[in-house]
Every structure is written in C-alpha cells, then in structure tokens.
C-alpha cells in the first residue's frame, strides 16, 4: 500500500491518542478511501459490527494493520488501535481509528486503550532475541488479559500460530492435536500464551478465542512475499526437496476474515481454530508464482535436499549464527564482541548467499501432509474467498505499487 506523502508524525505529538473523521460506507463504495492494491478485492458482508468498539493490538503490523483497515472501511466498527511507536501508525492513520501509543509491556497504557471496548483482538507479536520473544508473547499476553479484565472487555481474540504444533505437524493436524514442546522459542512462547488465554476463559471472567494461522502471505507480507522476491533477485533462493512439500500458506484476507468472525460468532467462545487456505498446492507452485513475476523460469530454481547432512549442518550453523548476532547487538561493545560479531556476520552472509535457511524453515518446507480446518469452516463459516491465482494477482499489484517489481512487468534483474 502506498503511504501518503502528506502524513507527518508531528500530528501525533500533542497527545497519546489520535482519531480521524468518520469514513462512511458511501465513501468506501466510491473507492476514495481504498488503497491501490485492492483492485479486485471482495468485501466480507457479515458480521454486523457497526458501532462496536474493538481494540486491536499490534495495529502497526502486517495482520493487525489490515484488520484495522477492514474493520473501519467494511464494518464501520469503532476501532481502538494500539501501536508501540508512532512511525508504525503511518498506514492506519488514514482510517477512522483512534490510535493509542501503547506497549504490551505496560498494562496501564493498554487499559487506557481498551476502555469501553467490547472485543479486543491481540495481534501484537515480536522480538528477535529469546528473552524479547518471551516477554512480548507471554508477558505481553498476560498484560493484555489483565487490561481486558480491568476494563470489562467481553471477548479476547488471540492471534497464535500453527507453530504450537511444531515445524512438521502430524498429518491431519487440527485444533485438538497436542502441542509440540520441542519447537523454537517462538512456538513455545505461543504455547505458554495460549495456556494463559485458555485459563482466563475457564475462569468465566473473559470470553476468549484462539486463531492459529499457518504462514501468512499477501500484500505487506515481508516474510512470505517480499523476501522470496529479493532472494530470487539476488540469486540466493532455494527450494527444499524440489518444492515437493505441501504448502498450507494462508492469504492474509482469509486470516482477517477469521479474526472478524471470531469477534462476533458466539459458538467460537472458548475454542481454537487452525486457519489455512485449501489451495492444494506444493511449495514449488507457491514460489513459482513469484519467479514468474520476475520473468524467471520456475524450473530453473535451485533446490536443497533436506535429508543431506551438509544441508542440515549448514541450516543449524546459519540459525546459530543469526541467534548469536542478535545476542551480540548493541554499542559500545568490547573488542572481542566486535570481532565475533563481524566474523559471524561474514560467515552468515556467505551461507545465506548459498541459499542456507534455518532448520525450522527447512523442516517446514519438507513436510508432506494435510491440515484439518473443518472447525474454521463449520463454526466461523470461513472459507477461501479467493483462488490462489487471484490472491497472487492482488499480491503482485501491491508489489508493483511498492516498486518491489517494475510497473511495466519487465525483469528487474
């Protein structure tokens, strides 16, 4: 989405909350408030959330920002959006949402933002170091729950992840499948956060719904849209096992559909839902679409063998170095740390140039098997409203709008 050049952070400096004139449904129909990438976009007709006050944490992020956009433009909801820093509010500042400076580490700031809310959707997520991930995903969720209790919020919708089932979930995995405690710090933090959410629901003090998306892609996705393109342009992209793994990535619109429905469907209370599209594709199909945007032959994409010892060894080393580089951040630093940091970065960059990825991604893309999203379809009434090709077309429009791809469709390399 293009950012308005007229926006200035100075407009936020007079206080901790910013609101904008109300956008009417007539304005939405006219297209005047629509971002460029939504050519071909299909609004969700229900539920009726007009006038409902909904808090959204992580509103400056990929999923949270799109949720704010759709709640205001499609549903005329009264959105209380929280951002950790004002620069991340650029995208949502054009919409009819009250924007609060709030940190999930600060319960008081959350309480202010949630005042009067009927529903809160907790999208905030982040951190690179293990302690940051745990503090945000576990400590932050605990604070969000407390703020919801303090302000008498009726329902909390928590954005979790399929990562709670590990990088290679069992075939046919569903919401009742066991947690995988051997996963990454990120996955374990989501498990711990889910347990907090489930506990408060059992107490009867707060309704909760847990949404577990798979790998979210689409307009504004860095991880599964922008970065693959960059890797292909730089010649460091690699498929895993020729891309033969089953790809259960989910288009961002399907995730937002699930969040909106989870905010309103009574039967969803107390439940968790896996959210994925049923495109029936493999990873080679997913990444071939990006290769074609670059006028590259998908059959010429290089691949690594997940079973090879050298591949797994490189993945382990690459992941280790990336974690250590996070640990060694910060200045001033002693000479020994600077030397380790520099040498580790050189090795990590060389591994990345050769297509190395961490063990989690290697195993994830090697997985073959199905997911069971029956609950998402049956209870939330959420199904893919876009074909894979239509979703990719919308994503390509946005990528060209953002100059990640040339506007004329030529090869940028």
C-alpha positions in Angstrom: 0.0 0.0 0.0 1.3 3.4 -0.9 1.9 5.8 2.0 0.5 9.3 1.8 3.3 11.8 1.4 1.3 14.3 3.3 1.5 12.3 6.5 3.6 13.7 9.3 4.5 12.1 12.7 4.2 15.6 14.2 0.5 15.3 14.1 0.8 12.8 16.9 3.0 14.7 19.3 0.3 16.6 21.1 -1.1 13.5 22.9 -1.2 9.8 23.2 -4.4 9.2 21.1 -5.3 10.3 17.6 -8.7 9.9 15.9 -9.9 10.8 12.4 -13.2 12.0 10.9 -15.6 9.2 10.3 -15.4 7.3 7.0 -18.9 6.5 5.7 -20.0 3.4 3.7 -20.7 5.7 0.8 -17.0 6.7 0.8 -16.0 3.1 0.8 -18.3 2.3 -2.1 -16.9 5.2 -4.1 -13.4 3.8 -3.8 -12.0 7.1 -2.5 -10.5 5.6 0.7 -9.4 2.3 -0.9 -5.6 1.6 -1.2 -4.3 0.8 -4.6 -3.8 -2.9 -4.1 -7.5 -3.7 -3.6 -8.4 -3.7 -7.3 -10.5 -6.9 -7.4 -10.9 -7.1 -3.6 -14.1 -8.7 -2.3 -15.6 -7.2 1.0 -16.9 -9.5 3.7 -20.6 -9.0 4.0 -21.0 -10.0 7.6 -21.0 -9.9 10.6 -22.6 -6.6 11.6 -20.1 -4.8 13.7 -21.3 -1.2 13.1 -20.7 0.9 16.2 -19.0 -2.0 18.1 -15.9 -0.8 19.9 -12.9 -3.1 19.1 -9.4 -2.9 20.4 -6.5 -4.1 18.2 -3.0 -4.6 19.5 -0.1 -4.7 17.0 -2.1 -2.4 14.7 1.0 -1.2 13.0 1.9 -4.7 11.8 1.0 -6.8 8.8 -2.1 -8.6 10.1 -3.2 -6.0 12.7 -3.0 -3.2 10.2 -5.1 -5.0 7.6 -7.6 -5.9 10.3 -7.9 -2.2 11.3 -8.4 -1.2 7.7 -11.2 -3.7 7.1 -13.0 -3.1 10.4 -13.2 0.6 9.7 -13.9 0.5 5.9 -16.1 -2.5 5.7 -17.8 -2.9 9.1 -17.9 0.7 10.4 -16.6 -0.5 13.7 -15.2 1.8 16.4 -11.5 0.7 16.4 -9.1 1.5 19.2 -5.7 0.7 17.6 -2.5 0.4 19.6 1.0 0.9 18.3 4.3 0.7 20.1 5.9 3.5 18.1 4.2 6.3 16.1 6.2 5.6 12.9 4.3 2.3 12.6 1.0 4.1 12.5 1.5 5.6 9.0 -0.6 3.0 7.3 -3.6 3.0 9.7 -3.5 6.8 10.2 -5.7 7.4 7.2 -8.6 5.3 8.6 -11.3 6.1 11.1 -9.5 4.6 14.1 -8.4 6.0 17.4 -4.7 5.4 17.6 -3.1 4.8 21.0 0.6 4.7 21.9 0.6 1.5 24.0 3.1 -1.2 24.8 2.1 -4.7 25.7 4.7 -4.5 28.5 2.8 -1.6 30.0 -0.6 -2.7 31.4 -1.7 0.9 32.2 -1.3 2.0 28.5 -3.4 -1.0 27.4 -6.1 -0.2 30.0 -6.4 3.3 28.6 -6.7 2.0 25.0 -9.2 -0.8 25.9 -11.6 1.5 27.8 -15.1 0.8 26.6 -14.2 -2.0 24.2 -16.5 -4.9 23.7 -13.8 -7.0 21.9 -10.0 -6.9 21.8 -8.0 -8.7 19.1 -4.5 -9.3 20.3 -2.2 -9.3 17.2 1.0 -7.8 18.8 3.9 -10.1 18.3 7.6 -9.6 18.0 11.1 -9.7 19.3 14.3 -11.2 17.9 16.1 -12.4 21.0 14.6 -15.3 23.0 14.0 -13.1 26.0 12.3 -10.5 23.8 10.1 -13.1 22.2 9.1 -14.5 25.6 8.5 -11.0 27.1 6.2 -10.0 24.2 4.3 -13.2 23.5 3.9 -14.4 27.1 4.3 -11.4 29.4 2.6 -9.2 26.9 -0.4 -11.5 26.6 -0.7 -11.7 30.3 -0.8 -7.9 30.4 -3.4 -7.8 27.6 -5.6 -10.2 29.6 -5.3 -8.1 32.7 -6.2 -4.9 30.8 -9.2 -6.7 29.4 -10.3 -7.8 32.9 -9.8 -4.3 34.2 -11.9 -2.7 31.5 -14.6 -5.3 31.4 -13.9 -6.4 27.8 -16.3 -9.2 26.8 -14.2 -11.2 24.4 -10.4 -11.5 23.6 -9.4 -12.9 20.3 -5.8 -14.1 20.4 -3.6 -14.5 17.3 -1.5 -17.5 17.9 0.2 -19.7 15.3 0.3 -23.2 13.8 3.9 -23.2 15.3 2.4 -24.5 18.5 2.2 -27.9 16.7 5.9 -27.7 15.6 7.5 -27.3 12.2 6.3 -30.6 11.0 2.8 -31.2 12.5 1.3 -34.7 12.1 -0.8 -35.5 9.1 -4.4 -34.2 9.6 -3.4 -31.9 12.5 -6.3 -30.0 13.9 -7.0 -27.7 16.9 -7.1 -30.7 19.3 -3.8 -32.1 18.3 -1.1 -31.9 21.1 1.3 -29.1 21.5 4.9 -29.7 20.3 7.2 -28.5 23.2 10.4 -29.3 21.2 10.0 -26.4 18.8 11.5 -23.0 18.7 11.4 -20.3 21.4 8.7 -18.6 19.4 6.5 -21.7 19.3 7.0 -22.4 23.0 6.1 -18.8 23.8 2.8 -19.1 21.8 2.0 -22.3 23.7 2.6 -20.5 27.0 0.4 -17.6 25.9 -2.4 -19.9 24.7 -2.4 -21.5 28.2 -2.9 -18.1 29.8 -5.8 -17.4 27.3 -7.4 -20.7 28.0 -7.1 -20.3 31.7 -8.9 -17.0 31.8 -11.7 -18.4 29.7 -12.2 -21.3 32.1 -12.4 -18.8 35.0 -15.5 -17.3 33.4 -14.2 -13.8 33.6 -13.4 -13.3 29.9 -14.5 -15.0 26.7 -11.6 -16.0 24.5 -11.0 -17.3 21.0 -7.6 -18.5 19.7 -6.8 -18.2 16.0 -3.8 -20.3 14.7 -2.9 -19.1 11.2 -0.3 -21.0 9.1 2.2 -19.0 7.1 0.5 -15.7 6.2 1.3 -14.1 2.9 -0.1 -11.4 0.6 0.2 -7.6 0.3 2.5 -6.2 3.0 3.9 -9.6 3.9 7.7 -9.3 4.3 8.4 -12.9 5.2 6.4 -14.7 2.6 6.0 -12.1 -0.2 8.8 -9.5 -0.3 11.7 -11.6 1.0 11.3 -14.5 -1.5 11.4 -12.0 -4.4 14.5 -10.4 -3.0 16.2 -13.8 -2.6 15.4 -14.7 -6.2 16.6 -11.4 -7.5 19.9 -11.9 -5.5 20.3 -15.5 -6.7 20.2 -16.9 -3.2 16.7 -18.5 -3.2 16.4 -22.3 -2.7 13.5 -24.7 -2.8 13.5 -27.6 -0.4 13.3 -31.1 -2.0 12.4 -29.5 -5.3 9.4 -27.8 -3.6 7.6 -31.1 -3.2 6.4 -30.3 0.3 2.7 -29.5 0.8 2.2 -25.7 1.1 -0.5 -24.7 3.5 0.3 -21.0 3.5 -2.7 -18.7 4.1 -3.7 -15.5 2.3 -3.9 -12.6 4.7 -7.6 -11.9 3.7 -8.6 -15.4 5.0 -6.8 -14.7 8.3 -8.6 -11.4 8.7 -11.9 -13.0 7.8 -11.3 -15.4 10.7 -10.5 -12.7 13.1 -13.6 -10.7 12.2 -15.8 -13.7 12.5 -14.1 -14.7 15.8 -15.0 -11.3 17.2 -18.7 -12.0 16.7 -19.6 -15.7 16.4 -20.9 -16.8 19.8 -20.2 -20.5 19.2 -16.5 -19.6 18.8 -16.0 -18.8 22.5 -13.5 -21.0 24.3 -12.2 -22.6 21.1 -9.1 -22.6 19.0 -9.1 -22.6 15.2 -6.5 -23.5 12.6 -6.7 -21.1 9.7 -5.4 -22.0 6.3 -6.4 -21.9 2.7 -7.2 -25.2 0.8 -5.4 -24.4 -2.4 -4.0 -27.9 -2.8 -0.6 -26.6 -3.8 3.0 -27.5 -3.1 5.8 -25.1 -2.2 7.1 -25.2 -5.8 3.7 -23.9 -7.0 3.8 -21.1 -4.4 7.2 -19.9 -5.2 6.8 -20.4 -9.0 4.3 -17.6 -8.9 6.9 -15.2 -7.6 9.5 -16.4 -10.1 7.1 -15.7 -12.9 6.6 -12.1 -11.6 10.4 -11.7 -12.2 10.2 -13.4 -15.6 12.3 -16.3 -14.2 11.8 -19.9 -15.3 10.4 -21.7 -12.2 12.0 -24.9 -13.4 15.4 -23.3 -13.0 15.0 -22.5 -9.3 17.8 -24.2 -7.3 16.9 -26.7 -4.6 18.4 -28.3 -1.5 17.9 -31.8 -0.2 16.6 -31.7 3.4 17.9 -35.1 4.1 21.5 -34.3 3.3 23.8 -34.0 6.3 25.6 -31.0 4.8 22.2 -29.2 4.2 21.1 -29.8 7.8 24.6 -28.8 9.1 24.5 -25.5 7.2 21.0 -24.8 8.4 22.0 -25.5 12.0 25.1 -23.2 11.7 23.1 -20.5 10.0 20.4 -20.4 12.6 23.0 -20.4 15.4 24.9 -17.5 13.9 21.7 -15.5 13.4 20.8 -16.0 17.1 24.3 -15.0 18.2 24.3 -11.9 16.1 21.1 -10.8 17.9 22.8 -11.6 21.3 25.9 -9.5 20.4 24.0 -6.4 19.2 24.5 -3.1 20.9 27.2 -0.5 21.2 29.5 0.4 22.8 30.9 -3.2 22.7 34.2 -4.7 23.8 36.7 -5.5 21.1 36.1 -9.3 21.4 32.4 -8.9 20.8 33.0 -6.7 17.8 35.4 -9.3 16.3 33.0 -12.1 16.9 30.1 -10.1 15.5 32.0 -9.2 12.3 33.3 -12.7 11.7 29.9 -14.3 12.4 28.2 -11.9 10.1 30.6 -12.7 7.3 30.0 -16.4 7.7 26.2 -16.0 8.0 26.2 -13.8 4.8 28.1 -16.4 2.9 25.8 -19.2 4.0 22.8 -17.0 3.0 24.3 -16.3 -0.4 24.4 -20.0 -0.9 20.7 -20.4 0.0 21.1 -21.6 3.6 18.0 -21.4 5.8 17.4 -22.3 9.4 16.3 -25.8 10.5 12.8 -24.7 11.2 12.2 -23.5 7.6 14.0 -26.5 6.2 11.7 -28.9 8.0 8.6 -26.8 7.5 9.0 -26.8 3.7 9.9 -30.5 3.6 6.6 -31.5 5.3 4.1 -33.5 3.4 0.6 -33.9 4.8 -2.8 -32.3 5.3 -4.3 -29.9 7.8 -7.9 -30.2 9.1 -9.6 -26.8 9.0 -13.1 -28.2 9.4 -13.7 -26.1 12.6 -12.8 -22.9 10.8 -15.3 -23.6 8.0 -18.1 -25.1 10.2 -18.1 -22.7 13.2 -16.6 -19.5 11.9 -18.0 -20.0 8.4 -14.7 -19.0 6.9 -13.6 -20.4 3.5 -11.1 -19.2 1.0 -12.8 -16.4 -0.9 -10.0 -16.1 -3.5 -8.4 -18.7 -5.7 -4.6 -19.0 -5.4 -4.2 -17.2 -8.8 -6.5 -14.3 -7.8 -4.7 -13.9 -4.4 -1.3 -13.8 -6.2 -2.6 -11.2 -8.6 -3.6 -8.9 -5.8 -0.2 -9.5 -4.2 1.6 -8.7 -7.5 -0.4 -5.5 -7.8 0.8 -4.4 -4.4 4.4 -5.5 -5.1 4.4 -3.3 -8.2 2.8 -0.4 -6.4 5.6 -0.6 -3.8 8.3 -0.8 -6.5 9.3 -4.3 -5.4 8.6 -5.1 -9.0 8.8 -2.8 -12.1 5.5 -1.3 -13.0 5.9 -2.3 -16.7 6.4 -6.0 -15.8 10.0 -6.2 -17.1 12.7 -8.2 -15.4 14.2 -6.1 -12.6 17.5 -8.0 -12.6 
